[in-house]
């Protein structure tokens, strides 16, 4: 780079003195907060160097628009700072370098060339001003957009007491309605219980009536049997009375008529009557005893059956009571199960709604955290880029000092254009020394530095 610059100035050395106005560097020293001090130090350093320099007399006859200059480019995409060669387009008609202050002898072609260069520099500066205005406009629009997108949080603390009161009322109303619902269910269960009890009592009544009817039939049979035995007893008594009357008649006849007949002895007749009486009496006693024994046996059987029936009735009643109690408990448990399921479903729905609200809040907070992290990463990248650019510029300044201090006996006065363009964006980074895109997004830092390096 130094050799090409030296060759270019060897071909264009002129007689006289070239004056360089360092104030041209001031408009470009505020392009970036971190580049301002560096460029200001460059201005002071070049001002001190120019006070000690004198330019040699060389001719600019071979100067043309196709000559090259040195430009420094600091990219924002992390590719580093490099020195490239571009066309000389930095002289302007507005006095970027005052040609009247140059003690030079130039011809018409050189004047036209310088005029062309001044025009190009003026157009370039105009583009720079336009881009600065466009950047200001875009920054204003971005600020307005962020202001419009800013979430305005309202203070609902004044309504919290009312909301809490209403929630308590809703909770009390829900509890009261649940109690009413449980009371209604209990009333329905009690009504069903009483209905079931009435049906059971009706069936028991019908069964008892049937048993009573059966016992009445048994009593009728026993009454008929009793009447039959009484009739038999009456007939036997009548037969006994007839026998007694016959015996009395026979005895009277035997007392009144004395007939000698060949008959058995009276003793034998009395004995016969006695035997007959004893026989019938024994028969009557036996029949009475048999009837009494049959009656007692039937009564015992009826009593045993009645006792067993009463035991069965009590057992059946206990079993029916147990079944009824179990059915009531089952209905109560079933109603409680339904109530608990409804309460569980309502609780799950409430917690699901709360969880959905919390999830929305968490999603919003995560989005805000992502935006903050993206902004921090963007600022960090911008800071790293500016820091790297500052470091590289300091290295370039040190190199230029070394070159200026190391050359003796020779006068080299190249004009180096350092054009630093830093474009930062979340998605892409671009920079160019000749073509600037006005629709570039994000923040932009532009700095154009004209440095005249003069070495002895």
C-alpha positions as CSV (number, residue, x, y, z in Angstrom):
1,X,0.0,0.0,0.0
2,X,2.8,2.4,0.9
3,X,4.7,1.6,-2.3
4,X,1.7,2.3,-4.5
5,X,1.0,5.5,-2.7
6,X,4.7,6.6,-3.0
7,X,4.6,5.8,-6.7
8,X,1.4,7.9,-7.2
9,X,2.9,10.9,-5.4
10,X,6.2,10.5,-7.3
11,X,4.3,11.0,-10.5
12,X,2.2,14.0,-9.1
13,X,4.7,16.0,-7.1
14,X,4.6,19.8,-7.9
15,X,6.4,22.9,-6.9
16,X,5.0,25.0,-4.2
17,X,3.3,24.3,-0.9
18,X,0.0,22.4,-0.3
19,X,-2.0,23.6,2.5
20,X,-4.5,21.2,4.2
21,X,-7.3,22.5,6.4
22,X,-7.8,20.1,9.3
23,X,-11.2,21.7,10.1
24,X,-12.6,19.5,7.3
25,X,-12.4,16.6,9.7
26,X,-14.6,18.2,12.3
27,X,-18.0,17.5,10.7
28,X,-17.2,13.8,10.6
29,X,-15.9,13.5,14.2
30,X,-19.4,13.1,15.7
31,X,-20.6,10.2,13.6
32,X,-20.3,7.8,16.5
33,X,-19.9,8.2,20.2
34,X,-16.9,5.9,20.2
35,X,-15.3,7.2,17.0
36,X,-15.5,10.9,18.0
37,X,-12.5,10.9,20.4
38,X,-10.4,8.9,18.0
39,X,-11.1,11.2,15.0
40,X,-10.5,14.3,17.2
41,X,-7.2,12.8,18.2
42,X,-6.4,12.2,14.5
43,X,-7.2,15.8,13.8
44,X,-4.9,17.1,16.5
45,X,-2.2,14.7,15.4
46,X,-2.4,15.7,11.7
47,X,-2.6,19.4,12.7
48,X,0.7,19.0,14.5
49,X,2.3,17.1,11.7
50,X,1.1,19.5,9.0
51,X,2.7,22.4,10.9
52,X,6.1,20.7,10.4
53,X,5.6,19.7,6.8
54,X,6.4,21.3,3.5
55,X,5.3,19.9,0.2
56,X,7.8,19.4,-2.6
57,X,7.3,20.7,-6.2
58,X,5.9,18.0,-8.4
59,X,3.6,18.2,-11.4
60,X,0.0,17.0,-11.4
61,X,0.0,16.7,-15.2
62,X,-0.6,13.0,-15.2
63,X,-3.5,13.2,-12.7
64,X,-6.7,11.6,-14.0
65,X,-10.1,10.5,-12.6
66,X,-9.0,6.8,-12.7
67,X,-6.4,7.2,-9.9
68,X,-6.9,5.3,-6.7
69,X,-7.2,6.3,-3.0
70,X,-7.0,4.4,0.2
71,X,-10.2,3.8,2.1
72,X,-10.8,2.0,5.4
73,X,-14.0,0.0,5.8
74,X,-15.3,-1.2,9.1
75,X,-18.0,-3.8,8.5
76,X,-20.8,-4.5,11.0
77,X,-21.1,-8.1,10.1
78,X,-18.0,-9.2,12.0
79,X,-15.8,-9.5,8.9
80,X,-13.3,-7.0,10.3
81,X,-11.8,-3.7,9.1
82,X,-9.9,-3.7,5.8
83,X,-8.1,-1.1,3.7
84,X,-9.3,-1.1,0.1
85,X,-8.6,1.1,-3.0
86,X,-11.3,3.3,-4.4
87,X,-11.7,6.2,-6.8
88,X,-10.8,9.7,-5.7
89,X,-14.3,11.2,-5.0
90,X,-13.7,13.3,-2.0
91,X,-13.0,16.8,-3.3
92,X,-16.1,19.1,-3.3
93,X,-17.0,22.4,-4.7
94,X,-18.1,23.6,-1.3
95,X,-14.5,23.8,0.0
96,X,-13.6,20.3,1.3
97,X,-10.1,21.2,0.1
98,X,-9.7,24.9,-0.9
99,X,-7.9,24.8,-4.2
100,X,-7.0,28.5,-3.9
101,X,-4.9,27.8,-0.9
102,X,-2.8,25.3,-2.9
103,X,0.3,26.9,-4.3
104,X,0.2,24.9,-7.5
105,X,0.7,25.4,-11.2
106,X,-2.0,23.3,-12.9
107,X,-3.3,23.3,-16.4
108,X,-6.9,23.3,-17.7
109,X,-7.3,19.5,-17.7
110,X,-6.2,19.3,-14.1
111,X,-8.7,22.1,-13.1
112,X,-11.5,20.2,-14.9
113,X,-10.4,17.0,-13.1
114,X,-10.4,18.8,-9.7
115,X,-13.8,20.4,-10.5
116,X,-15.2,17.0,-11.3
117,X,-13.8,15.6,-8.1
118,X,-15.3,18.5,-6.1
119,X,-18.7,17.8,-7.8
120,X,-18.6,14.2,-6.9
121,X,-17.6,14.9,-3.3
122,X,-20.5,17.4,-3.1
123,X,-22.9,14.8,-4.3
124,X,-21.5,12.3,-1.9
125,X,-21.9,14.7,1.0
126,X,-25.4,15.5,-0.1
127,X,-26.2,11.8,-0.1
128,X,-24.7,11.6,3.4
129,X,-26.9,14.4,4.7
130,X,-29.9,12.8,3.1
131,X,-29.1,9.5,4.7
132,X,-28.6,11.2,8.1
133,X,-32.0,12.8,7.7
134,X,-33.5,9.5,6.6
135,X,-31.9,7.8,9.6
136,X,-33.4,10.5,11.9
137,X,-36.8,10.0,10.3
138,X,-36.5,6.2,10.7
139,X,-35.4,6.5,14.3
140,X,-38.3,8.7,15.0
141,X,-40.7,6.3,13.4
142,X,-39.2,3.4,15.3
143,X,-39.5,5.4,18.6
144,X,-43.1,6.2,17.7
145,X,-43.8,2.5,16.9
146,X,-42.3,1.4,20.2
147,X,-44.3,4.0,22.0
148,X,-47.5,2.9,20.3
149,X,-46.7,-0.8,21.0
150,X,-45.9,-0.1,24.7
151,X,-48.4,-1.9,26.9
152,X,-50.1,0.5,29.3
153,X,-50.7,-1.2,32.6
154,X,-53.8,0.0,34.3
155,X,-54.1,0.2,38.1
156,X,-57.0,-2.0,39.2
157,X,-56.2,-1.9,42.9
158,X,-59.3,0.3,43.5
159,X,-61.5,-2.5,42.1
160,X,-59.8,-5.3,44.0
161,X,-61.9,-4.8,47.2
162,X,-65.1,-4.9,45.1
163,X,-63.9,-7.9,43.2
164,X,-63.0,-9.7,46.4
165,X,-66.4,-8.9,47.9
166,X,-68.2,-10.1,44.8
167,X,-66.1,-13.3,44.8
168,X,-67.0,-13.9,48.5
169,X,-70.7,-13.3,47.7
170,X,-70.4,-15.7,44.7
171,X,-68.7,-18.3,46.9
172,X,-71.4,-17.9,49.6
173,X,-74.2,-18.2,47.0
174,X,-72.5,-21.3,45.6
175,X,-72.2,-22.8,49.0
176,X,-75.9,-22.0,49.8
177,X,-77.1,-23.4,46.5
178,X,-75.0,-26.6,47.1
179,X,-76.6,-26.9,50.6
180,X,-80.1,-26.4,49.1
181,X,-79.3,-29.0,46.4
182,X,-78.1,-31.5,49.0
183,X,-81.3,-30.8,51.1
184,X,-83.4,-31.4,48.0
185,X,-81.6,-34.6,47.3
186,X,-82.0,-35.7,51.0
187,X,-85.7,-34.9,50.8
188,X,-86.1,-36.9,47.6
189,X,-84.2,-39.8,49.3
190,X,-86.4,-39.5,52.4
191,X,-89.6,-39.5,50.2
192,X,-88.3,-42.6,48.4
193,X,-87.5,-44.2,51.7
194,X,-91.0,-43.6,53.1
195,X,-92.5,-44.8,49.9
196,X,-90.4,-48.0,50.1
197,X,-91.4,-48.4,53.8
198,X,-95.1,-48.0,52.9
199,X,-94.8,-50.6,50.2
200,X,-93.0,-53.0,52.6
201,X,-95.7,-52.4,55.3
202,X,-98.4,-53.0,52.7
203,X,-96.8,-56.3,51.7
204,X,-96.4,-57.3,55.3
205,X,-100.0,-56.4,56.0
206,X,-101.2,-58.5,53.1
207,X,-99.0,-61.4,54.3
208,X,-100.4,-61.1,57.9
209,X,-104.0,-60.9,56.5
210,X,-103.3,-64.1,54.5
211,X,-101.9,-65.8,57.6
212,X,-104.9,-64.7,59.7
213,X,-107.3,-66.0,57.0
214,X,-105.4,-69.4,57.1
215,X,-105.6,-69.5,60.9
216,X,-109.3,-68.7,60.6
217,X,-109.8,-71.7,58.4
218,X,-107.9,-73.8,60.9
219,X,-110.2,-72.5,63.6
220,X,-113.2,-73.3,61.5
221,X,-112.0,-76.8,61.0
222,X,-111.3,-77.2,64.8
223,X,-114.8,-75.8,65.5
224,X,-116.4,-78.3,63.2
225,X,-114.4,-81.1,64.7
226,X,-115.4,-79.9,68.2
227,X,-119.1,-79.8,67.1
228,X,-118.8,-83.3,65.7
229,X,-117.3,-84.6,68.9
230,X,-119.9,-82.8,70.9
231,X,-122.6,-84.4,68.8
232,X,-121.0,-87.8,69.3
233,X,-120.9,-87.2,73.0
234,X,-124.5,-86.2,73.0
235,X,-125.5,-89.3,71.1
236,X,-123.6,-91.4,73.5
237,X,-125.2,-89.7,76.4
238,X,-128.7,-90.3,74.9
239,X,-127.8,-93.9,74.3
240,X,-126.7,-94.2,77.9
241,X,-130.0,-92.5,79.1
242,X,-132.0,-95.0,76.9
243,X,-130.0,-97.9,78.3
244,X,-130.7,-96.6,81.8
245,X,-134.4,-96.2,81.1
246,X,-134.6,-99.7,79.5
247,X,-132.8,-101.1,82.5
248,X,-135.2,-99.3,84.8
249,X,-138.2,-100.7,82.9
250,X,-136.8,-104.1,83.0
251,X,-136.2,-103.8,86.7
252,X,-139.8,-102.6,87.3
253,X,-141.2,-105.4,85.3
254,X,-139.1,-107.9,87.2
255,X,-140.4,-106.4,90.4
256,X,-144.2,-106.5,89.4
257,X,-144.5,-109.8,87.5
258,X,-143.3,-113.0,89.1
259,X,-143.2,-115.4,86.4
260,X,-141.3,-118.5,86.7
261,X,-139.4,-118.8,83.6
262,X,-136.2,-120.4,82.8
263,X,-134.1,-117.3,82.6
264,X,-130.7,-116.6,83.8
265,X,-130.4,-115.4,87.3
266,X,-130.7,-111.7,88.2
267,X,-127.2,-111.7,89.2
268,X,-126.2,-112.6,85.7
269,X,-128.3,-109.7,84.3
270,X,-126.9,-107.2,86.7
271,X,-123.5,-108.3,85.9
272,X,-124.3,-108.1,82.2
273,X,-125.6,-104.5,82.6
274,X,-122.6,-103.6,84.7
275,X,-120.3,-105.0,82.1
276,X,-122.2,-103.2,79.3
277,X,-122.1,-100.0,81.3
278,X,-118.4,-100.3,82.0
279,X,-117.8,-101.1,78.4
280,X,-119.6,-98.0,77.1
281,X,-118.1,-95.8,79.8
282,X,-114.6,-97.0,78.9
283,X,-115.4,-96.4,75.2
284,X,-116.7,-92.9,76.0
285,X,-113.7,-92.1,78.1
286,X,-111.4,-93.5,75.5
287,X,-113.1,-91.4,72.7
288,X,-113.0,-88.3,74.9
289,X,-109.4,-88.9,75.8
290,X,-108.6,-89.4,72.1
291,X,-110.4,-86.3,71.1
292,X,-108.8,-84.3,73.8
293,X,-105.3,-85.6,72.9
294,X,-106.0,-84.9,69.2
295,X,-107.1,-81.4,70.1
296,X,-104.1,-80.8,72.3
297,X,-101.7,-82.1,69.6
298,X,-103.3,-79.9,67.0
299,X,-103.0,-76.9,69.4
300,X,-99.4,-77.7,70.0
301,X,-98.7,-78.0,66.3
302,X,-100.5,-74.8,65.7
303,X,-98.6,-73.1,68.5
304,X,-95.3,-74.4,67.1
305,X,-96.2,-73.3,63.6
306,X,-97.3,-69.9,65.0
307,X,-94.0,-69.5,67.0
308,X,-92.0,-70.5,63.9
309,X,-94.1,-68.1,61.8
310,X,-93.5,-65.3,64.2
311,X,-89.8,-66.0,64.2
312,X,-89.7,-66.1,60.5
313,X,-91.7,-62.9,60.4
314,X,-89.3,-61.1,62.8
315,X,-86.3,-62.4,60.8
316,X,-87.9,-61.3,57.5
317,X,-88.7,-57.9,59.1
318,X,-85.1,-57.5,60.2
319,X,-83.9,-58.5,56.8
320,X,-86.2,-56.1,55.1
321,X,-85.1,-53.3,57.5
322,X,-81.5,-54.1,56.8
323,X,-82.1,-54.2,53.0
324,X,-84.0,-50.9,53.3
325,X,-81.3,-49.3,55.3
326,X,-78.6,-50.5,52.9
327,X,-80.7,-49.2,50.0
328,X,-81.0,-45.8,51.7
329,X,-77.2,-45.7,52.4
330,X,-76.6,-46.7,48.8
331,X,-78.8,-43.9,47.5
332,X,-77.1,-41.5,49.9
333,X,-73.6,-42.6,48.8
334,X,-74.7,-42.4,45.1
335,X,-76.0,-38.9,45.6
336,X,-72.8,-37.9,47.5
337,X,-70.7,-39.4,44.7
338,X,-72.6,-37.4,42.1
339,X,-72.2,-34.2,44.1
340,X,-68.5,-34.8,44.6
341,X,-68.1,-35.5,40.9
342,X,-69.8,-32.2,40.1
343,X,-67.7,-30.3,42.6
344,X,-64.6,-32.0,41.3
345,X,-65.5,-31.1,37.7
346,X,-66.3,-27.5,38.7
347,X,-63.0,-27.3,40.6
348,X,-61.1,-28.7,37.7
349,X,-62.7,-26.3,35.3
350,X,-61.9,-23.4,37.6
351,X,-58.2,-24.4,38.0
352,X,-58.0,-25.1,34.2
353,X,-59.2,-21.5,33.6
354,X,-56.7,-20.2,36.1
355,X,-54.0,-22.3,34.6
356,X,-54.8,-21.0,31.1
357,X,-54.6,-17.4,32.4
358,X,-51.3,-18.1,34.0
359,X,-50.1,-19.8,30.8
360,X,-51.0,-16.7,28.8
361,X,-49.1,-14.5,31.3
362,X,-46.1,-16.9,31.2
363,X,-46.2,-16.8,27.4
364,X,-46.3,-13.0,27.4
365,X,-43.4,-12.8,29.9
366,X,-41.4,-15.3,27.9
367,X,-42.0,-13.2,24.7
368,X,-40.9,-10.1,26.6
369,X,-37.8,-11.9,27.9
370,X,-37.0,-13.1,24.3
371,X,-37.4,-9.5,23.1
372,X,-35.2,-8.2,25.9
373,X,-32.6,-10.9,25.2
374,X,-32.7,-10.1,21.5
375,X,-32.3,-6.4,22.2
376,X,-29.4,-7.1,24.6
377,X,-27.7,-9.4,22.0
378,X,-28.2,-6.7,19.4
379,X,-26.6,-4.0,21.7
380,X,-23.8,-6.4,22.5
381,X,-23.1,-7.1,18.9
382,X,-23.2,-3.4,18.1
383,X,-20.8,-2.7,21.1
384,X,-18.5,-5.5,19.9
385,X,-18.5,-4.1,16.4
386,X,-17.8,-0.6,17.5
387,X,-15.1,-1.8,19.9
388,X,-13.5,-3.9,17.1
389,X,-13.7,-0.9,14.8
390,X,-12.1,1.4,17.4
391,X,-9.3,-1.1,18.0
392,X,-8.7,-1.4,14.3
393,X,-8.7,2.4,13.8
394,X,-6.3,2.8,16.6
395,X,-4.0,0.2,15.0
396,X,-4.3,2.1,11.7
397,X,-3.4,5.3,13.4
398,X,-0.4,3.7,15.0
399,X,0.6,2.3,11.6
400,X,0.2,5.7,9.9
401,X,2.3,7.3,12.7
402,X,5.0,4.7,12.1
403,X,4.9,5.3,8.4
404,X,5.1,9.0,8.8
405,X,7.8,8.9,11.4
406,X,9.8,6.2,9.5
407,X,10.1,8.1,6.2
408,X,13.1,10.5,5.9
409,X,14.1,12.7,3.0
410,X,11.0,12.1,1.0
411,X,7.7,14.0,0.9
412,X,4.6,11.9,0.5
413,X,1.2,13.5,0.6
414,X,-1.5,11.1,-0.4
415,X,-5.1,11.9,0.5
416,X,-6.6,8.9,2.1
417,X,-10.4,8.6,2.5
418,X,-11.4,6.6,5.5
419,X,-15.0,5.9,5.1
420,X,-16.5,3.9,8.0
421,X,-20.1,2.7,7.6
422,X,-21.6,0.6,10.3
423,X,-25.1,-0.7,9.8
424,X,-26.6,-2.9,12.5
425,X,-29.6,-5.0,12.1
426,X,-31.2,-8.0,13.8
427,X,-31.2,-10.1,10.6
428,X,-28.5,-8.6,8.3
429,X,-25.5,-6.3,8.2
430,X,-24.4,-4.4,5.1
431,X,-21.9,-1.6,4.4
432,X,-20.6,0.0,1.3
433,X,-18.2,2.9,0.5
434,X,-20.0,4.0,-2.7
435,X,-23.6,2.8,-2.6
436,X,-25.7,3.4,0.6
437,X,-29.1,1.8,1.0
438,X,-31.7,4.3,2.4
439,X,-34.1,1.5,3.3
440,X,-31.6,-0.2,5.6
441,X,-33.3,-1.2,8.9
442,X,-32.0,-0.7,12.4
443,X,-29.7,1.9,13.8
444,X,-26.8,3.2,11.7
445,X,-23.6,4.9,12.4
446,X,-21.8,6.6,9.6
447,X,-18.5,8.3,9.7
448,X,-16.4,9.8,6.8
449,X,-12.8,10.7,7.7
450,X,-10.5,12.5,5.3
451,X,-6.9,12.2,6.4
452,X,-3.9,13.7,4.6
453,X,-0.9,11.7,5.4
454,X,2.4,13.5,4.9
455,X,5.7,11.9,5.6
456,X,9.2,13.1,5.3
